């Protein structure tokens, strides 16, 4: 199992959609509940965030590899599908 690092902002509407998507995915697939996900609030951890290559939140990394970075075109279903893809990769 690989560790996931997630960058988010508390007030970000896309991050709120991501939180809901994560909750749904973990309810739908109990295996996701065992994932090692480090959630980092970007504004509280600026120095750490600067060590990662991303522009928008939420962003997901496995190691230093960016696996998903949200865009303004992403709706809830897109965010959920991308989180599922990253979760599945982390379980390998």
Phi and psi restraints in degrees (range 20) as a CNS / XPLOR table:
assign (resid 1 and name C) (resid 2 and name N)
       (resid 2 and name CA) (resid 2 and name C) 1.0 -105.0 20.0 2
assign (resid 2 and name N) (resid 2 and name CA)
       (resid 2 and name C) (resid 3 and name N) 1.0 146.0 20.0 2
assign (resid 2 and name C) (resid 3 and name N)
       (resid 3 and name CA) (resid 3 and name C) 1.0 -77.2 20.0 2
assign (resid 3 and name N) (resid 3 and name CA)
       (resid 3 and name C) (resid 4 and name N) 1.0 138.4 20.0 2
assign (resid 3 and name C) (resid 4 and name N)
       (resid 4 and name CA) (resid 4 and name C) 1.0 -106.1 20.0 2
assign (resid 4 and name N) (resid 4 and name CA)
       (resid 4 and name C) (resid 5 and name N) 1.0 134.8 20.0 2
assign (resid 4 and name C) (resid 5 and name N)
       (resid 5 and name CA) (resid 5 and name C) 1.0 -111.7 20.0 2
assign (resid 5 and name N) (resid 5 and name CA)
       (resid 5 and name C) (resid 6 and name N) 1.0 126.8 20.0 2
assign (resid 5 and name C) (resid 6 and name N)
       (resid 6 and name CA) (resid 6 and name C) 1.0 -118.9 20.0 2
assign (resid 6 and name N) (resid 6 and name CA)
       (resid 6 and name C) (resid 7 and name N) 1.0 125.2 20.0 2
assign (resid 6 and name C) (resid 7 and name N)
       (resid 7 and name CA) (resid 7 and name C) 1.0 -101.3 20.0 2
assign (resid 7 and name N) (resid 7 and name CA)
       (resid 7 and name C) (resid 8 and name N) 1.0 136.7 20.0 2
assign (resid 7 and name C) (resid 8 and name N)
       (resid 8 and name CA) (resid 8 and name C) 1.0 -150.7 20.0 2
assign (resid 8 and name N) (resid 8 and name CA)
       (resid 8 and name C) (resid 9 and name N) 1.0 168.6 20.0 2
assign (resid 8 and name C) (resid 9 and name N)
       (resid 9 and name CA) (resid 9 and name C) 1.0 -125.3 20.0 2
assign (resid 9 and name N) (resid 9 and name CA)
       (resid 9 and name C) (resid 10 and name N) 1.0 135.0 20.0 2
assign (resid 9 and name C) (resid 10 and name N)
       (resid 10 and name CA) (resid 10 and name C) 1.0 -56.4 20.0 2
assign (resid 10 and name N) (resid 10 and name CA)
       (resid 10 and name C) (resid 11 and name N) 1.0 -40.3 20.0 2
assign (resid 10 and name C) (resid 11 and name N)
       (resid 11 and name CA) (resid 11 and name C) 1.0 -91.0 20.0 2
assign (resid 11 and name N) (resid 11 and name CA)
       (resid 11 and name C) (resid 12 and name N) 1.0 0.7 20.0 2
assign (resid 11 and name C) (resid 12 and name N)
       (resid 12 and name CA) (resid 12 and name C) 1.0 -73.4 20.0 2
assign (resid 12 and name N) (resid 12 and name CA)
       (resid 12 and name C) (resid 13 and name N) 1.0 124.9 20.0 2
assign (resid 12 and name C) (resid 13 and name N)
       (resid 13 and name CA) (resid 13 and name C) 1.0 -64.7 20.0 2
assign (resid 13 and name N) (resid 13 and name CA)
       (resid 13 and name C) (resid 14 and name N) 1.0 -31.7 20.0 2
assign (resid 13 and name C) (resid 14 and name N)
       (resid 14 and name CA) (resid 14 and name C) 1.0 -70.0 20.0 2
assign (resid 14 and name N) (resid 14 and name CA)
       (resid 14 and name C) (resid 15 and name N) 1.0 -34.7 20.0 2
assign (resid 14 and name C) (resid 15 and name N)
       (resid 15 and name CA) (resid 15 and name C) 1.0 -68.6 20.0 2
assign (resid 15 and name N) (resid 15 and name CA)
       (resid 15 and name C) (resid 16 and name N) 1.0 -32.8 20.0 2
assign (resid 15 and name C) (resid 16 and name N)
       (resid 16 and name CA) (resid 16 and name C) 1.0 -66.5 20.0 2
assign (resid 16 and name N) (resid 16 and name CA)
       (resid 16 and name C) (resid 17 and name N) 1.0 -39.6 20.0 2
assign (resid 16 and name C) (resid 17 and name N)
       (resid 17 and name CA) (resid 17 and name C) 1.0 -63.5 20.0 2
assign (resid 17 and name N) (resid 17 and name CA)
       (resid 17 and name C) (resid 18 and name N) 1.0 -39.5 20.0 2
assign (resid 17 and name C) (resid 18 and name N)
       (resid 18 and name CA) (resid 18 and name C) 1.0 -64.0 20.0 2
assign (resid 18 and name N) (resid 18 and name CA)
       (resid 18 and name C) (resid 19 and name N) 1.0 -41.3 20.0 2
assign (resid 18 and name C) (resid 19 and name N)
       (resid 19 and name CA) (resid 19 and name C) 1.0 -61.4 20.0 2
assign (resid 19 and name N) (resid 19 and name CA)
       (resid 19 and name C) (resid 20 and name N) 1.0 -44.0 20.0 2
assign (resid 19 and name C) (resid 20 and name N)
       (resid 20 and name CA) (resid 20 and name C) 1.0 -63.4 20.0 2
assign (resid 20 and name N) (resid 20 and name CA)
       (resid 20 and name C) (resid 21 and name N) 1.0 -42.3 20.0 2
assign (resid 20 and name C) (resid 21 and name N)
       (resid 21 and name CA) (resid 21 and name C) 1.0 -62.0 20.0 2
assign (resid 21 and name N) (resid 21 and name CA)
       (resid 21 and name C) (resid 22 and name N) 1.0 -43.2 20.0 2
assign (resid 21 and name C) (resid 22 and name N)
       (resid 22 and name CA) (resid 22 and name C) 1.0 -61.0 20.0 2
assign (resid 22 and name N) (resid 22 and name CA)
       (resid 22 and name C) (resid 23 and name N) 1.0 -45.1 20.0 2
assign (resid 22 and name C) (resid 23 and name N)
       (resid 23 and name CA) (resid 23 and name C) 1.0 -59.5 20.0 2
assign (resid 23 and name N) (resid 23 and name CA)
       (resid 23 and name C) (resid 24 and name N) 1.0 -45.1 20.0 2
assign (resid 23 and name C) (resid 24 and name N)
       (resid 24 and name CA) (resid 24 and name C) 1.0 -63.2 20.0 2
assign (resid 24 and name N) (resid 24 and name CA)
       (resid 24 and name C) (resid 25 and name N) 1.0 -45.7 20.0 2
assign (resid 24 and name C) (resid 25 and name N)
       (resid 25 and name CA) (resid 25 and name C) 1.0 -61.7 20.0 2
assign (resid 25 and name N) (resid 25 and name CA)
       (resid 25 and name C) (resid 26 and name N) 1.0 -40.2 20.0 2
assign (resid 25 and name C) (resid 26 and name N)
       (resid 26 and name CA) (resid 26 and name C) 1.0 -71.5 20.0 2
assign (resid 26 and name N) (resid 26 and name CA)
       (resid 26 and name C) (resid 27 and name N) 1.0 -26.1 20.0 2
assign (resid 26 and name C) (resid 27 and name N)
       (resid 27 and name CA) (resid 27 and name C) 1.0 -75.0 20.0 2
assign (resid 27 and name N) (resid 27 and name CA)
       (resid 27 and name C) (resid 28 and name N) 1.0 -39.8 20.0 2
assign (resid 27 and name C) (resid 28 and name N)
       (resid 28 and name CA) (resid 28 and name C) 1.0 -73.0 20.0 2
assign (resid 28 and name N) (resid 28 and name CA)
       (resid 28 and name C) (resid 29 and name N) 1.0 -31.8 20.0 2
assign (resid 28 and name C) (resid 29 and name N)
       (resid 29 and name CA) (resid 29 and name C) 1.0 -135.9 20.0 2
assign (resid 29 and name N) (resid 29 and name CA)
       (resid 29 and name C) (resid 30 and name N) 1.0 104.1 20.0 2
assign (resid 29 and name C) (resid 30 and name N)
       (resid 30 and name CA) (resid 30 and name C) 1.0 -60.7 20.0 2
assign (resid 30 and name N) (resid 30 and name CA)
       (resid 30 and name C) (resid 31 and name N) 1.0 -25.3 20.0 2
assign (resid 30 and name C) (resid 31 and name N)
       (resid 31 and name CA) (resid 31 and name C) 1.0 -60.7 20.0 2
assign (resid 31 and name N) (resid 31 and name CA)
       (resid 31 and name C) (resid 32 and name N) 1.0 -31.8 20.0 2
assign (resid 31 and name C) (resid 32 and name N)
       (resid 32 and name CA) (resid 32 and name C) 1.0 -66.1 20.0 2
assign (resid 32 and name N) (resid 32 and name CA)
       (resid 32 and name C) (resid 33 and name N) 1.0 -23.6 20.0 2
assign (resid 32 and name C) (resid 33 and name N)
       (resid 33 and name CA) (resid 33 and name C) 1.0 -66.3 20.0 2
assign (resid 33 and name N) (resid 33 and name CA)
       (resid 33 and name C) (resid 34 and name N) 1.0 -20.8 20.0 2
assign (resid 33 and name C) (resid 34 and name N)
       (resid 34 and name CA) (resid 34 and name C) 1.0 -89.4 20.0 2
assign (resid 34 and name N) (resid 34 and name CA)
       (resid 34 and name C) (resid 35 and name N) 1.0 -3.0 20.0 2
assign (resid 34 and name C) (resid 35 and name N)
       (resid 35 and name CA) (resid 35 and name C) 1.0 -63.9 20.0 2
assign (resid 35 and name N) (resid 35 and name CA)
       (resid 35 and name C) (resid 36 and name N) 1.0 144.5 20.0 2
assign (resid 35 and name C) (resid 36 and name N)
       (resid 36 and name CA) (resid 36 and name C) 1.0 -91.6 20.0 2
assign (resid 36 and name N) (resid 36 and name CA)
       (resid 36 and name C) (resid 37 and name N) 1.0 100.8 20.0 2
assign (resid 36 and name C) (resid 37 and name N)
       (resid 37 and name CA) (resid 37 and name C) 1.0 -118.1 20.0 2
assign (resid 37 and name N) (resid 37 and name CA)
       (resid 37 and name C) (resid 38 and name N) 1.0 115.7 20.0 2
assign (resid 37 and name C) (resid 38 and name N)
       (resid 38 and name CA) (resid 38 and name C) 1.0 -93.7 20.0 2
assign (resid 38 and name N) (resid 38 and name CA)
       (resid 38 and name C) (resid 39 and name N) 1.0 115.6 20.0 2
assign (resid 38 and name C) (resid 39 and name N)
       (resid 39 and name CA) (resid 39 and name C) 1.0 -99.2 20.0 2
assign (resid 39 and name N) (resid 39 and name CA)
       (resid 39 and name C) (resid 40 and name N) 1.0 121.4 20.0 2
assign (resid 39 and name C) (resid 40 and name N)
       (resid 40 and name CA) (resid 40 and name C) 1.0 -119.0 20.0 2
assign (resid 40 and name N) (resid 40 and name CA)
       (resid 40 and name C) (resid 41 and name N) 1.0 118.6 20.0 2
assign (resid 40 and name C) (resid 41 and name N)
       (resid 41 and name CA) (resid 41 and name C) 1.0 -77.6 20.0 2
assign (resid 41 and name N) (resid 41 and name CA)
       (resid 41 and name C) (resid 42 and name N) 1.0 112.2 20.0 2
assign (resid 41 and name C) (resid 42 and name N)
       (resid 42 and name CA) (resid 42 and name C) 1.0 -55.4 20.0 2
assign (resid 42 and name N) (resid 42 and name CA)
       (resid 42 and name C) (resid 43 and name N) 1.0 -44.9 20.0 2
assign (resid 42 and name C) (resid 43 and name N)
       (resid 43 and name CA) (resid 43 and name C) 1.0 -69.2 20.0 2
assign (resid 43 and name N) (resid 43 and name CA)
       (resid 43 and name C) (resid 44 and name N) 1.0 -19.3 20.0 2
assign (resid 43 and name C) (resid 44 and name N)
       (resid 44 and name CA) (resid 44 and name C) 1.0 -95.2 20.0 2
assign (resid 44 and name N) (resid 44 and name CA)
       (resid 44 and name C) (resid 45 and name N) 1.0 -9.1 20.0 2
assign (resid 44 and name C) (resid 45 and name N)
       (resid 45 and name CA) (resid 45 and name C) 1.0 -138.2 20.0 2
assign (resid 45 and name N) (resid 45 and name CA)
       (resid 45 and name C) (resid 46 and name N) 1.0 52.5 20.0 2
assign (resid 45 and name C) (resid 46 and name N)
       (resid 46 and name CA) (resid 46 and name C) 1.0 -59.4 20.0 2
assign (resid 46 and name N) (resid 46 and name CA)
       (resid 46 and name C) (resid 47 and name N) 1.0 -44.9 20.0 2
assign (resid 46 and name C) (resid 47 and name N)
       (resid 47 and name CA) (resid 47 and name C) 1.0 -61.3 20.0 2
assign (resid 47 and name N) (resid 47 and name CA)
       (resid 47 and name C) (resid 48 and name N) 1.0 -42.4 20.0 2
assign (resid 47 and name C) (resid 48 and name N)
       (resid 48 and name CA) (resid 48 and name C) 1.0 -66.3 20.0 2
assign (resid 48 and name N) (resid 48 and name CA)
       (resid 48 and name C) (resid 49 and name N) 1.0 -43.6 20.0 2
assign (resid 48 and name C) (resid 49 and name N)
       (resid 49 and name CA) (resid 49 and name C) 1.0 -61.1 20.0 2
assign (resid 49 and name N) (resid 49 and name CA)
       (resid 49 and name C) (resid 50 and name N) 1.0 -32.6 20.0 2
assign (resid 49 and name C) (resid 50 and name N)
       (resid 50 and name CA) (resid 50 and name C) 1.0 -66.2 20.0 2
assign (resid 50 and name N) (resid 50 and name CA)
       (resid 50 and name C) (resid 51 and name N) 1.0 -14.8 20.0 2
assign (resid 50 and name C) (resid 51 and name N)
       (resid 51 and name CA) (resid 51 and name C) 1.0 -83.9 20.0 2
assign (resid 51 and name N) (resid 51 and name CA)
       (resid 51 and name C) (resid 52 and name N) 1.0 -1.5 20.0 2
assign (resid 51 and name C) (resid 52 and name N)
       (resid 52 and name CA) (resid 52 and name C) 1.0 -118.4 20.0 2
assign (resid 52 and name N) (resid 52 and name CA)
       (resid 52 and name C) (resid 53 and name N) 1.0 147.5 20.0 2
assign (resid 52 and name C) (resid 53 and name N)
       (resid 53 and name CA) (resid 53 and name C) 1.0 -96.6 20.0 2
assign (resid 53 and name N) (resid 53 and name CA)
       (resid 53 and name C) (resid 54 and name N) 1.0 94.7 20.0 2
assign (resid 53 and name C) (resid 54 and name N)
       (resid 54 and name CA) (resid 54 and name C) 1.0 -156.0 20.0 2
assign (resid 54 and name N) (resid 54 and name CA)
       (resid 54 and name C) (resid 55 and name N) 1.0 163.1 20.0 2
assign (resid 54 and name C) (resid 55 and name N)
       (resid 55 and name CA) (resid 55 and name C) 1.0 -116.1 20.0 2
assign (resid 55 and name N) (resid 55 and name CA)
       (resid 55 and name C) (resid 56 and name N) 1.0 -41.3 20.0 2
assign (resid 55 and name C) (resid 56 and name N)
       (resid 56 and name CA) (resid 56 and name C) 1.0 -117.8 20.0 2
assign (resid 56 and name N) (resid 56 and name CA)
       (resid 56 and name C) (resid 57 and name N) 1.0 158.9 20.0 2
assign (resid 56 and name C) (resid 57 and name N)
       (resid 57 and name CA) (resid 57 and name C) 1.0 -118.5 20.0 2
assign (resid 57 and name N) (resid 57 and name CA)
       (resid 57 and name C) (resid 58 and name N) 1.0 153.4 20.0 2
assign (resid 57 and name C) (resid 58 and name N)
       (resid 58 and name CA) (resid 58 and name C) 1.0 -73.5 20.0 2
assign (resid 58 and name N) (resid 58 and name CA)
       (resid 58 and name C) (resid 59 and name N) 1.0 149.0 20.0 2
assign (resid 58 and name C) (resid 59 and name N)
       (resid 59 and name CA) (resid 59 and name C) 1.0 -130.2 20.0 2
assign (resid 59 and name N) (resid 59 and name CA)
       (resid 59 and name C) (resid 60 and name N) 1.0 140.2 20.0 2
assign (resid 59 and name C) (resid 60 and name N)
       (resid 60 and name CA) (resid 60 and name C) 1.0 -119.1 20.0 2
assign (resid 60 and name N) (resid 60 and name CA)
       (resid 60 and name C) (resid 61 and name N) 1.0 137.4 20.0 2
assign (resid 60 and name C) (resid 61 and name N)
       (resid 61 and name CA) (resid 61 and name C) 1.0 -128.5 20.0 2
assign (resid 61 and name N) (resid 61 and name CA)
       (resid 61 and name C) (resid 62 and name N) 1.0 145.8 20.0 2
assign (resid 61 and name C) (resid 62 and name N)
       (resid 62 and name CA) (resid 62 and name C) 1.0 -115.1 20.0 2
assign (resid 62 and name N) (resid 62 and name CA)
       (resid 62 and name C) (resid 63 and name N) 1.0 113.9 20.0 2
assign (resid 62 and name C) (resid 63 and name N)
       (resid 63 and name CA) (resid 63 and name C) 1.0 66.4 20.0 2
assign (resid 63 and name N) (resid 63 and name CA)
       (resid 63 and name C) (resid 64 and name N) 1.0 -130.3 20.0 2
assign (resid 63 and name C) (resid 64 and name N)
       (resid 64 and name CA) (resid 64 and name C) 1.0 -101.2 20.0 2
assign (resid 64 and name N) (resid 64 and name CA)
       (resid 64 and name C) (resid 65 and name N) 1.0 4.4 20.0 2
assign (resid 64 and name C) (resid 65 and name N)
       (resid 65 and name CA) (resid 65 and name C) 1.0 -86.9 20.0 2
assign (resid 65 and name N) (resid 65 and name CA)
       (resid 65 and name C) (resid 66 and name N) 1.0 121.3 20.0 2
assign (resid 65 and name C) (resid 66 and name N)
       (resid 66 and name CA) (resid 66 and name C) 1.0 -72.7 20.0 2
assign (resid 66 and name N) (resid 66 and name CA)
       (resid 66 and name C) (resid 67 and name N) 1.0 124.0 20.0 2
assign (resid 66 and name C) (resid 67 and name N)
       (resid 67 and name CA) (resid 67 and name C) 1.0 -105.9 20.0 2
assign (resid 67 and name N) (resid 67 and name CA)
       (resid 67 and name C) (resid 68 and name N) 1.0 -23.6 20.0 2
assign (resid 67 and name C) (resid 68 and name N)
       (resid 68 and name CA) (resid 68 and name C) 1.0 -159.0 20.0 2
assign (resid 68 and name N) (resid 68 and name CA)
       (resid 68 and name C) (resid 69 and name N) 1.0 135.5 20.0 2
assign (resid 68 and name C) (resid 69 and name N)
       (resid 69 and name CA) (resid 69 and name C) 1.0 -135.4 20.0 2
assign (resid 69 and name N) (resid 69 and name CA)
       (resid 69 and name C) (resid 70 and name N) 1.0 120.3 20.0 2
assign (resid 69 and name C) (resid 70 and name N)
       (resid 70 and name CA) (resid 70 and name C) 1.0 -65.4 20.0 2
assign (resid 70 and name N) (resid 70 and name CA)
       (resid 70 and name C) (resid 71 and name N) 1.0 148.3 20.0 2
assign (resid 70 and name C) (resid 71 and name N)
       (resid 71 and name CA) (resid 71 and name C) 1.0 -125.9 20.0 2
assign (resid 71 and name N) (resid 71 and name CA)
       (resid 71 and name C) (resid 72 and name N) 1.0 168.0 20.0 2
assign (resid 71 and name C) (resid 72 and name N)
       (resid 72 and name CA) (resid 72 and name C) 1.0 -67.6 20.0 2
assign (resid 72 and name N) (resid 72 and name CA)
       (resid 72 and name C) (resid 73 and name N) 1.0 -15.1 20.0 2
assign (resid 72 and name C) (resid 73 and name N)
       (resid 73 and name CA) (resid 73 and name C) 1.0 -81.0 20.0 2
assign (resid 73 and name N) (resid 73 and name CA)
       (resid 73 and name C) (resid 74 and name N) 1.0 -14.1 20.0 2
assign (resid 73 and name C) (resid 74 and name N)
       (resid 74 and name CA) (resid 74 and name C) 1.0 -75.7 20.0 2
assign (resid 74 and name N) (resid 74 and name CA)
       (resid 74 and name C) (resid 75 and name N) 1.0 123.2 20.0 2
assign (resid 74 and name C) (resid 75 and name N)
       (resid 75 and name CA) (resid 75 and name C) 1.0 -97.0 20.0 2
assign (resid 75 and name N) (resid 75 and name CA)
       (resid 75 and name C) (resid 76 and name N) 1.0 -177.3 20.0 2
assign (resid 75 and name C) (resid 76 and name N)
       (resid 76 and name CA) (resid 76 and name C) 1.0 -56.9 20.0 2
assign (resid 76 and name N) (resid 76 and name CA)
       (resid 76 and name C) (resid 77 and name N) 1.0 -46.5 20.0 2
assign (resid 76 and name C) (resid 77 and name N)
       (resid 77 and name CA) (resid 77 and name C) 1.0 -62.9 20.0 2
assign (resid 77 and name N) (resid 77 and name CA)
       (resid 77 and name C) (resid 78 and name N) 1.0 -38.7 20.0 2
assign (resid 77 and name C) (resid 78 and name N)
       (resid 78 and name CA) (resid 78 and name C) 1.0 -66.4 20.0 2
assign (resid 78 and name N) (resid 78 and name CA)
       (resid 78 and name C) (resid 79 and name N) 1.0 -44.0 20.0 2
assign (resid 78 and name C) (resid 79 and name N)
       (resid 79 and name CA) (resid 79 and name C) 1.0 -61.4 20.0 2
assign (resid 79 and name N) (resid 79 and name CA)
       (resid 79 and name C) (resid 80 and name N) 1.0 -45.9 20.0 2
assign (resid 79 and name C) (resid 80 and name N)
       (resid 80 and name CA) (resid 80 and name C) 1.0 -62.4 20.0 2
assign (resid 80 and name N) (resid 80 and name CA)
       (resid 80 and name C) (resid 81 and name N) 1.0 -42.9 20.0 2
assign (resid 80 and name C) (resid 81 and name N)
       (resid 81 and name CA) (resid 81 and name C) 1.0 -63.2 20.0 2
assign (resid 81 and name N) (resid 81 and name CA)
       (resid 81 and name C) (resid 82 and name N) 1.0 -40.0 20.0 2
assign (resid 81 and name C) (resid 82 and name N)
       (resid 82 and name CA) (resid 82 and name C) 1.0 -70.3 20.0 2
assign (resid 82 and name N) (resid 82 and name CA)
       (resid 82 and name C) (resid 83 and name N) 1.0 -38.9 20.0 2
assign (resid 82 and name C) (resid 83 and name N)
       (resid 83 and name CA) (resid 83 and name C) 1.0 -63.4 20.0 2
assign (resid 83 and name N) (resid 83 and name CA)
       (resid 83 and name C) (resid 84 and name N) 1.0 -40.6 20.0 2
assign (resid 83 and name C) (resid 84 and name N)
       (resid 84 and name CA) (resid 84 and name C) 1.0 -61.4 20.0 2
assign (resid 84 and name N) (resid 84 and name CA)
       (resid 84 and name C) (resid 85 and name N) 1.0 -43.5 20.0 2
assign (resid 84 and name C) (resid 85 and name N)
       (resid 85 and name CA) (resid 85 and name C) 1.0 -59.6 20.0 2
assign (resid 85 and name N) (resid 85 and name CA)
       (resid 85 and name C) (resid 86 and name N) 1.0 -44.9 20.0 2
assign (resid 85 and name C) (resid 86 and name N)
       (resid 86 and name CA) (resid 86 and name C) 1.0 -68.3 20.0 2
assign (resid 86 and name N) (resid 86 and name CA)
       (resid 86 and name C) (resid 87 and name N) 1.0 -41.9 20.0 2
assign (resid 86 and name C) (resid 87 and name N)
       (resid 87 and name CA) (resid 87 and name C) 1.0 -59.6 20.0 2
assign (resid 87 and name N) (resid 87 and name CA)
       (resid 87 and name C) (resid 88 and name N) 1.0 -43.8 20.0 2
assign (resid 87 and name C) (resid 88 and name N)
       (resid 88 and name CA) (resid 88 and name C) 1.0 -62.7 20.0 2
assign (resid 88 and name N) (resid 88 and name CA)
       (resid 88 and name C) (resid 89 and name N) 1.0 -40.4 20.0 2
assign (resid 88 and name C) (resid 89 and name N)
       (resid 89 and name CA) (resid 89 and name C) 1.0 -63.3 20.0 2
assign (resid 89 and name N) (resid 89 and name CA)
       (resid 89 and name C) (resid 90 and name N) 1.0 -40.2 20.0 2
assign (resid 89 and name C) (resid 90 and name N)
       (resid 90 and name CA) (resid 90 and name C) 1.0 -68.5 20.0 2
assign (resid 90 and name N) (resid 90 and name CA)
       (resid 90 and name C) (resid 91 and name N) 1.0 -27.2 20.0 2
assign (resid 90 and name C) (resid 91 and name N)
       (resid 91 and name CA) (resid 91 and name C) 1.0 -76.5 20.0 2
assign (resid 91 and name N) (resid 91 and name CA)
       (resid 91 and name C) (resid 92 and name N) 1.0 -17.1 20.0 2
